[in-house]
């Protein structure tokens, strides 16, 4: 059988790499792009492809180096500047990412994706006026892309005569020409904009349409998820937790903020990160990654953790799990490297704690406690109805249960039951619950309670959390830059018949006892925008 001839030129190898990348064969693509780069070191395209493939493989530091080399070869190549910005963004180096995106838009003023991504970074940095201008430029360059509208309206309240509002209305009139995914994006964006101008019934209708379209393309196994929640209390009994207590890593640094999305966790982290001894690390998935690594070890490995036989697990695997989490955090968050290594030359040397506010750590709370017995937990909670409605008005990358009111209600009920179990079986002093409504009602009292729970002394700066300068990449990045007001506990509520699937999912114990009439205000935190 005659074999196909090997590529002979750099461009041919690059074409082979492009074909591999299109099939998702990234390692093979990288190999071919590297050959093309060696054959023609002056070819900026081959260098850019190497960088982009390294970024796709999550090899971000290497990708940054290669992007700089590609830019040196061709400073006018927009994709290299944009790719560098995206890579830096994944590394949470947002100031540098902004400059890379800005350079991309200088080279190509109508580079809509670069304007949009720049807006996202600026918003996370709290530079809202600049972010809004970047979003406007993205929309001006590509008025047919619904994502840009959604990003904009989630941080900026638009008047009905704002050019962006009017452009969005024109796009809504032609929504049928869009893909279902883009239609969903548009409905979420328009729903938020309508809510901001007081057209609440029309707004909720848009959210219903957007959620239905988005749910159709989201994989979610409800039976498996809720089954896991019901099974965990059988594995993580008070007896198991008591017998294994103290076997994990002894670090006192982590503070885990857990709960449902949109429950006030970003606010709690912002308060704690305003304390000079606390670094706010944001939403981190490192514990889940460390846990998967322990579970997947070979059967004979003494450091393997068998969740179903947890009562037989001894100290070494638990300590290793905790240490692996801390190692992953050091590797992922540069600010934690010198902090955890007690480098007194670093500004981070004053830190004694860091926060991890990945909300779904509530699922693994028992294992986290065994792996890190001196860590502290803060359960951020909020009334079921406002929590669920707030989730229902957003698209999240990691919330598959949030796009159907019945599924949303059933998930909340299962979460509530699991949290009640953790509260019963964890040792006293390990976890406190902070209710959003109580935090707003007695702010200083609850801040003092938070700090005392974490072993931190009082610091007035925690009361002025909105003045703290730091990166906030969650959906609440705008809210935590503003003071709290008790009026923020009021929000319009849809008609009861529209919410009945949610009430059914929540069940009689969690569904509101008093159902408001249409148009009345219900206790809920508004999604405050500038």
SVG drawing of the C-alpha trace seen along z (x, -y; Angstrom):
<svg xmlns="http://www.w3.org/2000/svg" viewBox="-52 -58 66 61">
<polyline fill="none" stroke="black" stroke-width="0.4" points="0.0,0.0 1.4,-3.3 1.8,-5.8 1.0,-9.5 4.1,-11.6 5.4,-13.6 4.9,-17.3 7.9,-19.1 7.5,-22.8 6.6,-24.8 3.2,-25.8 2.4,-22.1 3.2,-21.1 1.2,-24.0 -1.8,-22.9 -1.4,-19.4 -1.4,-20.9 -4.6,-22.9 -6.3,-19.7 -5.3,-18.0 -6.5,-20.9 -9.8,-20.9 -10.3,-17.3 -9.4,-18.1 -6.0,-16.2 -4.1,-18.9 -0.9,-17.0 -0.6,-15.9 -1.3,-19.5 1.4,-20.9 4.0,-18.4 3.3,-19.5 3.3,-23.2 6.6,-22.8 8.1,-21.2 6.8,-24.1 8.4,-26.5 11.7,-24.8 11.6,-24.7 10.8,-28.4 11.8,-30.2 10.7,-33.5 7.1,-32.4 5.0,-34.2 1.9,-32.1 3.6,-28.8 4.7,-30.5 1.2,-31.8 -0.2,-28.3 2.2,-26.8 1.2,-29.4 -2.5,-28.9 -2.2,-25.1 -0.2,-25.4 -3.0,-27.6 -5.6,-25.1 -3.7,-22.5 -3.7,-24.7 0.1,-25.2 -0.3,-28.9 3.2,-30.0 4.7,-28.4 2.0,-29.9 2.7,-33.4 6.4,-33.0 5.5,-31.8 2.9,-34.5 5.5,-37.1 7.9,-35.5 5.1,-35.5 4.4,-39.2 8.1,-40.0 8.0,-38.4 4.7,-40.1 3.5,-42.9 0.5,-43.5 -1.0,-40.1 -4.2,-40.7 -4.8,-37.0 -1.4,-36.9 -2.3,-39.9 -5.8,-38.5 -4.4,-35.1 -1.9,-36.5 -4.7,-38.5 -6.8,-35.3 -3.9,-33.3 -3.1,-36.0 -6.8,-36.2 -6.8,-32.4 -3.8,-33.0 -5.7,-35.8 -3.1,-38.4 -5.9,-40.8 -4.0,-44.0 -1.6,-42.5 -4.5,-40.9 -6.1,-44.3 -3.0,-45.7 -2.8,-42.7 -6.4,-43.1 -5.9,-46.9 -3.0,-46.3 -5.2,-43.9 -7.8,-46.7 -5.1,-49.2 -4.0,-46.9 -7.6,-46.1 -10.0,-48.8 -13.0,-46.6 -11.7,-43.5 -15.0,-42.9 -13.9,-39.9 -10.9,-41.8 -13.1,-44.7 -15.5,-42.3 -12.8,-40.4 -11.1,-43.6 -14.5,-44.7 -14.7,-41.5 -11.2,-42.0 -11.9,-45.7 -15.1,-44.8 -13.4,-42.2 -10.8,-44.9 -13.6,-47.3 -12.8,-49.8 -16.5,-50.0 -16.5,-53.1 -13.7,-51.7 -15.4,-48.3 -18.7,-49.9 -16.8,-51.7 -15.1,-48.5 -18.5,-46.7 -20.0,-49.6 -17.1,-49.3 -17.6,-45.5 -21.3,-46.0 -20.6,-48.7 -18.2,-46.4 -20.5,-43.4 -24.1,-44.4 -25.3,-40.8 -23.5,-39.1 -25.8,-38.7 -23.1,-37.8 -21.7,-41.3 -25.1,-42.7 -25.4,-40.2 -22.0,-41.1 -22.8,-44.8 -26.3,-44.7 -25.0,-42.5 -22.9,-45.5 -24.7,-48.5 -28.3,-49.7 -29.4,-50.9 -32.1,-53.6 -34.7,-52.7 -33.3,-55.3 -29.6,-54.1 -28.2,-53.2 -27.2,-49.8 -30.8,-49.2 -32.2,-50.2 -29.7,-48.0 -30.6,-45.1 -34.3,-45.6 -33.6,-45.6 -31.7,-42.3 -34.6,-40.9 -36.9,-41.7 -34.7,-39.4 -34.0,-36.8 -35.3,-34.0 -32.2,-34.4 -29.9,-33.5 -28.8,-30.1 -30.7,-28.7 -27.7,-29.3 -27.5,-33.0 -31.2,-33.4 -30.8,-32.2 -28.0,-34.7 -30.2,-37.5 -33.2,-36.6 -31.1,-36.7 -29.6,-40.1 -33.0,-41.6 -34.6,-40.2 -32.1,-42.0 -32.5,-45.3 -36.3,-45.2 -36.1,-44.5 -33.9,-47.6 -36.5,-49.8 -39.3,-48.3 -40.9,-46.2 -41.0,-43.2 -43.6,-40.9 -41.9,-41.2 -38.6,-40.7 -39.6,-37.4 -41.0,-36.2 -37.6,-36.7 -35.9,-34.8 -38.4,-31.9 -37.6,-31.8 -33.8,-32.1 -33.7,-29.4 -35.8,-27.0 -33.5,-27.4 -30.3,-27.1 -31.5,-24.1 -31.9,-22.1 -28.1,-22.2 -27.0,-21.6 -26.2,-18.1 -27.5,-17.4 -28.3,-14.1 -30.7,-15.1 -31.2,-11.6 -27.4,-11.1 -26.8,-14.5 -29.6,-14.3 -28.8,-10.6 -25.2,-11.6 -26.5,-14.3 -28.7,-11.7 -25.9,-9.1 -23.3,-11.4 -24.8,-11.5 -24.7,-7.6 -20.9,-7.7 -20.0,-10.8 -21.5,-10.0 -20.7,-11.8 -18.9,-8.6 -16.7,-8.6 -15.8,-12.3 -15.0,-11.9 -12.8,-8.8 -10.8,-10.5 -10.6,-14.0 -7.1,-15.5 -5.5,-13.0 -5.3,-15.5 -2.9,-18.4 -2.7,-20.8 -2.8,-24.0 -5.0,-26.7 -4.8,-28.9 -7.9,-28.0 -11.3,-29.6 -13.9,-27.9 -17.0,-29.9 -19.7,-27.6 -23.4,-27.6 -25.6,-28.2 -24.6,-30.6 -26.0,-34.1 -26.3,-33.7 -23.9,-36.4 -20.6,-34.5 -18.8,-37.1 -19.8,-39.7 -18.5,-37.6 -15.2,-37.0 -14.8,-40.7 -15.4,-41.5 -12.7,-39.0 -10.3,-40.0 -10.5,-43.6 -8.7,-42.2 -4.9,-42.6 -4.3,-39.0 -6.6,-37.4 -6.0,-36.9 -9.1,-36.4 -8.4,-33.6 -11.8,-33.6 -13.6,-30.5 -11.1,-27.7 -11.6,-24.1 -8.4,-22.8 -9.9,-20.7 -12.0,-18.7 -9.0,-18.2 -6.9,-16.9 -9.8,-14.6 -10.1,-13.1 -6.4,-12.5 -6.7,-10.6 -9.7,-8.6 -8.1,-7.6 -4.9,-6.2 -4.1,-2.5 -6.1,-0.1 -2.9,0.9 -1.7,-2.6 -1.8,-3.4 -2.6,-7.0 -5.8,-6.1 -9.1,-7.2 -12.1,-4.9 -15.1,-7.1 -17.4,-4.0 -15.0,-2.6 -14.2,-5.8 -14.2,-4.2 -11.1,-2.2 -9.1,-5.3 -6.2,-6.2 -4.1,-9.3 -1.6,-9.3 -4.2,-9.6 -6.1,-12.3 -3.0,-14.3 -1.8,-13.9 -5.1,-15.1 -4.9,-18.2 -1.3,-18.8 -2.1,-18.3 -4.8,-20.9 -2.4,-23.4 0.2,-22.6 -2.2,-23.1 -3.3,-26.4 0.3,-27.6 0.9,-26.6 -2.3,-28.3 -2.2,-31.5 1.1,-33.3 0.2,-35.4 0.0,-32.2 3.5,-30.9 5.5,-33.1 2.6,-33.3 2.5,-29.6 6.3,-29.4 6.7,-32.1 8.8,-34.3 9.1,-37.5 10.5,-39.5 7.1,-39.2 4.2,-41.6 2.1,-38.5 4.1,-37.6 1.5,-39.3 -1.2,-36.9 -2.3,-34.1 -5.4,-32.9 -6.8,-32.7 -10.4,-32.3 -11.7,-29.7 -15.2,-30.6 -16.1,-27.8 -19.8,-27.4 -20.0,-23.7 -17.4,-22.7 -20.4,-22.2 -20.8,-18.8 -17.3,-17.7 -17.4,-19.5 -17.0,-16.4 -13.9,-15.3 -12.5,-18.8 -12.8,-18.8 -11.0,-15.4 -8.2,-16.5 -7.9,-20.0 -9.3,-19.7 -8.2,-23.2 -9.8,-24.9 -12.9,-27.1 -16.1,-27.0 -18.6,-29.8 -22.0,-28.7 -23.3,-31.6 -27.1,-31.3 -30.1,-33.3 -33.8,-32.7 -34.8,-30.0 -37.0,-32.1 -34.6,-35.0 -31.7,-32.7 -33.4,-30.6 -34.8,-33.6 -31.4,-35.2 -29.8,-32.0 -32.7,-31.8 -31.8,-35.2 -28.2,-34.3 -26.2,-31.9 -23.4,-30.2 -20.8,-27.9 -21.1,-25.4 -24.7,-25.5 -26.5,-22.9 -29.5,-22.7 -30.5,-26.4 -32.4,-26.6 -35.6,-24.7 -37.6,-26.0 -38.6,-22.5 -35.0,-21.2 -33.8,-24.4 -36.2,-23.9 -35.3,-20.3 -31.6,-21.0 -32.0,-23.7 -34.0,-21.3 -31.3,-18.7 -28.6,-21.2 -30.5,-22.4 -30.9,-18.9 -27.2,-18.1 -26.1,-21.4 -28.4,-20.5 -26.5,-17.2 -23.1,-18.9 -24.2,-21.2 -25.2,-18.2 -22.1,-16.2 -19.2,-18.7 -17.5,-19.6 -18.6,-22.8 -16.7,-25.9 -15.8,-24.5 -18.6,-26.1 -21.0,-29.0 -23.9,-30.1 -24.2,-33.7 -27.6,-34.6 -27.6,-37.3 -30.7,-39.0 -29.2,-39.1 -25.9,-40.4 -27.7,-43.3 -29.8,-43.9 -26.9,-43.9 -23.8,-44.4 -21.2,-45.2 -22.4,-42.5 -22.1,-39.8 -18.7,-41.1 -17.4,-40.8 -18.9,-37.3 -17.2,-36.3 -13.8,-37.6 -14.0,-35.9 -14.9,-32.6 -11.8,-32.8 -9.6,-33.7 -9.0,-37.2 -8.8,-40.4 -11.1,-43.3 -10.3,-45.6 -12.4,-48.6 -11.5,-48.1 -13.8,-45.1 -16.8,-47.5 -15.6,-49.4 -15.3,-46.3 -16.5,-48.2 -13.3,-50.3 -11.0,-47.2 -9.1,-47.0 -8.9,-43.4 -9.9,-41.2 -13.5,-39.9 -14.4,-37.6 -17.8,-36.4 -21.2,-37.6 -21.3,-39.9 -18.2,-41.9 -20.3,-45.1 -22.3,-44.6 -19.4,-44.2 -17.9,-47.5 -20.9,-49.3 -22.1,-49.8 -25.0,-47.7 -28.4,-49.2 -31.4,-47.6 -33.5,-48.6 -31.5,-46.0 -33.8,-43.4 -36.7,-44.3 -37.4,-42.8 -40.4,-42.3 -41.8,-38.7 -43.4,-37.0 -47.0,-35.6 -47.5,-32.5 -48.6,-30.3 -45.4,-31.0 -43.4,-30.0 -45.4,-26.9 -42.8,-24.5 -40.2,-26.2 -42.5,-26.0 -43.2,-22.3 -39.5,-21.6 -38.7,-23.4 -41.4,-21.5 -43.7,-22.8 -41.0,-23.4 -39.0,-25.8 -41.5,-27.3 -42.7,-30.7 -45.7,-30.3 -47.1,-33.7 -47.4,-33.9 -47.2,-37.5 -49.7,-39.0 -48.4,-39.8 -46.3,-42.9 -45.7,-42.9 -42.2,-43.1 -40.6,-39.9 -37.5,-39.7 -34.6,-39.4 -31.4,-41.1 -31.5,-43.2 -28.8,-42.7 -27.3,-46.2 -25.6,-47.7 -24.1,-51.1"/>
</svg>
